[in-house]
Each structure stands twice: as structure tokens, then as C-alpha cells.
């Protein structure tokens, strides 16, 4: 079993937090307001795939500018 470090809020951890929050908001709004909000989940999923394959993530760029640092290898 793998457990991620929870001692600090490093960049990658915050990216996953934001992605999870956006997904929950997309599902909630898709259920309560309009099915078009499910597209938000599609965008989050595509962004996570792009981030994991080529390393580009607009949210990571924004978070880096806000002061979050990437996790340093142990």
C-alpha cells in the first residue's frame, strides 16, 4: 500500500486536491443545474492525463506562481 506524505502541501498534492474539488463541483452542478456541467469532469480528466503523460498542467503553473513548490525527492 502506498501512502503519500501529508506533512506538507506540495504542488502535486494541491493539483490533485483542486482536480478532485472541480470534479465534485462538476458532478454536483451536472446533477442539480444542467447536464452540460459534466463537461467540467471531462476537462479535468483530460488535464490529468496530459499532466501525467507530458507534464504540462495550467493549474500547476498557477499554483507555482502562488508559491507552492514541487515535492523534493526523498
N, C-alpha and C positions, 0 to 999 in steps of 0.2 A: 504494500500500500504506500502511496506517495502522499506526503503532506507538505504543502508549500509553507514557506516561512511566513509567520504572521507578526513578526517583530516590527517590521517597517512597512510603510505603504510605498513600495517601489512601483515604477512606471508600469510594468507589465500587469501587476496586480490591479492597479487602478483602471487600466484599459479593460480588463475582464469585468470589473465592477460596473463600469459605465455601460459596457455591452449588455450585461445582464439587466441593468435598470432600463435601458432602451427597449430590450425585448419584452420585459414585463409591461412597460407602458404601451408598446405596440399591440400586445395581446389584449390588454385591458380596453384600450380605445377601439380596437377592432371589434371587440365583443359589445361594447356599450354604445359606440358612436356610429362607426361606419366600417365595413369590411376593407375599405381602402387603407386603413391604418395597418393592416397586416403586411403591407409593403415595407413598413419600417423594420419588421423582423427579417425580411429578405435582404434589405440593405445591411443590416447588422451582420447577418450570416456571410454575405459576400465580403464584407470588410474583414471579418475574422479569417476567412480563407485566404484573402490576399495578404493579410498581415503574417499569417503563418507560413505562406509559401515564398513570398518575395521580400517581406519585411517592411513594406510601406503601409503606414496607418496614419491618416489625418488626425485622429484623436490622440495618438501618441505624440505627434508633433505639437499639438496644442498643449497637452499635459506637460511636455518637456519645457515649453515656454512658461508654463505656470510654476515650474520649479521641481517637478518630480524627476527623480533620477532612475535610470535603469538599474536592475539588480546586478550587483557585482558578483561574479562567480566566486564560490567558496573554495 
